[in-house]
Amino acid sequence: MANEILQTRQIADNVNTSLVILLANVNTSANAAANTVKVMANSGSILNAKSLNFINTAQISVIVTDNLDGNANISFATGGISASAANTVKVMANSAGILTPRSLNFVNTNTSIVSVTDNGDGNANISILNKVSLTLPLSDLVTVLVAGANVAYVRAPRAFTLTQARASLLTAGATGNVNVQVTINGTNAFSNLLQIEAGNVTSVGSTFPPIITTPTIPDDANLKYSIISAGTSAVGLIVTLSGLAV
């Protein structure tokens, strides 16, 4: 063993530098070299002894940590962008028109309800619900209104959730309220009836607004309208049901 150690120590380069000193020099040089990364992208473009600088990272969070074994760990996360990065959305509409990064501003939404919620994983949920409106006359425009069951009907053009009901008159009643009930496949829609008070031509602002107890309207549901009370001298009753498509 002593002879082997002696032989190792006797190894030298052409300027008579021993192996021990050579190894020490290599170690010192390696530690002093700040950029020791060999970079290859797409099987080409080799760069030796270069630092790495990650660019175009508006939608990517890059994290570099020391692996404590002479190597570095590099991780990429698409959901880790700082909240201060206001515009990090990549937008594509109809398979064209890519804009990145941009904020989203929904326009032309008079017939839609746009809801944006946090998905809790760095993404956002966007739901777009179409508004539905059914307007139906329950009388002509000249005959004084009279009470009656099932004076008009319509079938729902699609499934929707009923959120609002209103009624109007061409000529206000002199006395007594006009009250309307709507049934959905035989089930009453309101607990408080849809009401137009005497002297008014609209149910909007009524002292007792309708309370919707059956909001779910299936596709092709049979909607029947009944005039529960007609007041006196009222003419031209129209009812509108509004909601959100499902």
WOUR-V515013 format. One record per pair of residues at least 6 apart in sequence whose ideal C-beta (glycine too) atoms are under 6 Angstrom apart, sorted by the first residue. I is the first residue (numbers start at 0). J is the second residue. D is the distance in whole Angstrom. If there is no record, write none. Layout:
<<I:J:D> <I:J:D>>
This chain:
<<10:18:4> <11:17:5> <34:48:5> <34:49:6> <34:50:5> <36:49:6> <36:51:6> <37:47:6> <38:46:4> <38:49:6> <39:45:5> <53:61:5> <57:100:5> <58:87:6> <59:75:5> <60:76:4> <60:79:3> <60:80:6> <62:74:5> <63:71:6> <63:73:5> <64:72:5> <66:72:5> <78:120:6> <78:121:2> <80:87:5> <86:100:4> <86:101:6> <86:102:5> <87:100:5> <88:101:6> <88:103:6> <89:99:4> <90:98:4> <90:101:5> <91:97:5> <105:113:5> <110:130:5> <111:127:5> <111:129:6> <112:128:5> <113:127:6> <114:126:5> <115:123:6> <115:125:5> <116:124:5> <118:124:5> <128:243:5> <129:244:4> <131:159:4> <131:242:5> <131:244:5> <132:241:5> <133:240:5> <134:239:4> <135:151:6> <135:153:5> <135:238:6> <136:237:5> <137:150:5> <137:151:5> <137:224:5> <137:236:4> <137:238:6> <138:144:5> <138:236:5> <140:169:5> <140:235:4> <143:234:6> <144:229:4> <144:233:4> <144:236:6> <145:229:5> <146:226:5> <146:228:6> <146:229:5> <147:226:5> <148:225:5> <149:223:5> <149:225:6> <150:226:6> <151:224:5> <152:223:5> <153:222:5> <154:219:5> <154:221:6> <155:216:5> <155:219:6> <155:220:4> <157:218:5> <157:244:6> <158:217:5> <158:218:4> <158:245:5> <159:216:5> <159:242:4> <159:244:5> <160:214:5> <160:242:5> <160:243:5> <160:245:6> <161:211:6> <161:214:5> <161:216:6> <161:240:6> <161:242:4> <162:242:5> <163:241:4> <164:193:5> <164:209:5> <164:240:5> <165:202:5> <165:203:6> <165:239:5> <166:179:6> <166:193:5> <166:195:6> <166:202:4> <166:238:5> <167:200:6> <167:201:5> <167:237:5> <168:195:6> <168:200:5> <168:233:5> <168:235:6> <168:236:6> <169:234:5> <169:235:3> <170:234:4> <171:198:5> <171:199:6> <171:200:5> <172:197:5> <172:230:3> <172:231:6> <172:232:6> <172:233:4> <173:231:5> <173:232:4> <174:197:5> <174:231:5> <175:197:6> <175:230:4> <175:231:6> <176:194:5> <176:196:5> <176:197:6> <176:230:6> <177:195:4> <177:229:6> <177:230:5> <177:233:5> <178:192:4> <178:194:5> <178:227:4> <178:228:5> <179:193:4> <179:238:6> <180:187:6> <180:192:6> <180:225:5> <180:227:5> <181:188:4> <181:222:6> <181:224:5> <182:223:5> <183:213:5> <183:216:6> <183:220:5> <184:220:5> <184:221:6> <186:213:5> <188:213:5> <189:209:5> <190:210:5> <190:212:5> <191:207:6> <191:209:5> <191:210:4> <192:227:6> <193:202:6> <193:209:4> <194:202:6> <194:205:5> <194:207:6> <195:202:5> <196:205:6> <197:230:6>>
